[in-house]
């Protein structure tokens, strides 16, 4: 895959860059949900005795969602997060 280089003389569209970053992050999240062994999600990492990996994953996504909404990004729908939250609660 070829790396695209941006013309530095052209201003960056920060809104577009944010959307692209969100979409890339969402694709990575979906791959993680699809390929990681479900037993790994239930393991408590050494740094946390309260949260396993699945609940930490869901917590980070939830906090990100709230931050986006507080900053006026109400267009981000909770539907996109349902699969993550369902998975954290023990669903697949």
C-alpha positions in Angstrom: 0.0 0.0 0.0 1.5 3.3 -1.1 1.8 6.1 1.4 0.1 9.3 0.3 2.0 12.5 0.9 0.0 15.7 1.6 0.8 18.9 -0.2 2.1 21.1 2.7 1.1 24.2 0.8 -2.6 23.3 1.1 -4.3 23.8 4.5 -5.4 20.7 6.4 -9.2 20.3 6.7 -9.3 19.4 10.4 -12.9 18.3 10.4 -12.2 15.9 7.6 -9.0 14.7 9.3 -11.0 14.0 12.5 -13.6 12.0 10.6 -10.9 10.0 8.8 -9.2 9.3 12.1 -12.6 8.2 13.7 -13.3 5.9 10.7 -9.8 4.3 10.9 -10.2 3.8 14.6 -13.6 2.2 14.1 -12.2 -0.2 11.5 -9.4 -1.2 14.0 -12.0 -1.8 16.7 -14.1 -4.0 14.5 -11.0 -6.1 13.5 -10.1 -6.5 17.2 -13.7 -7.7 18.0 -13.5 -10.1 15.1 -10.1 -11.7 15.5 -9.2 -11.7 19.2 -10.0 -14.9 21.0 -13.0 -14.2 23.3 -11.2 -15.6 26.3 -8.6 -12.9 26.0 -11.3 -10.2 26.5 -12.1 -11.5 29.9 -8.5 -11.4 31.3 -7.7 -8.8 33.8 -4.4 -7.0 32.9 -1.8 -6.6 35.6 -2.5 -2.9 35.8 -6.2 -3.4 36.7 -8.0 -5.7 39.1 -11.4 -4.0 38.5 -11.7 -4.1 34.8 -11.0 -6.8 32.3 -9.9 -6.0 28.7 -13.5 -5.9 27.4 -14.8 -3.5 30.0 -11.8 -1.3 29.6 -12.3 -1.3 25.8 -16.0 -0.4 26.2 -15.2 2.3 28.8 -12.7 4.0 26.6 -15.1 4.0 23.7 -18.0 5.3 25.9 -15.8 8.2 27.3 -14.8 9.1 23.7 -18.4 9.1 22.7 -19.3 11.5 25.5 -16.5 13.8 24.7 -17.5 14.0 21.1 -21.1 14.7 22.1 -20.1 17.4 24.6 -18.2 19.2 21.9 -21.1 19.4 19.6 -20.6 16.2 17.6 -24.1 14.9 18.3 -24.2 13.2 14.9 -22.2 10.3 16.2 -24.8 7.7 16.9 -24.8 5.2 19.7 -25.7 2.5 17.3 -22.0 2.3 16.3 -21.1 1.5 19.9 -23.7 -1.1 20.6 -21.6 -4.0 19.4 -18.7 -2.9 21.5 -20.8 -2.5 24.6 -22.6 -5.8 24.0 -19.3 -7.5 23.7 -18.1 -6.0 27.0 -21.2 -7.2 28.7 -20.4 -10.8 27.7 -22.1 -11.0 24.3 -20.3 -11.8 21.1 
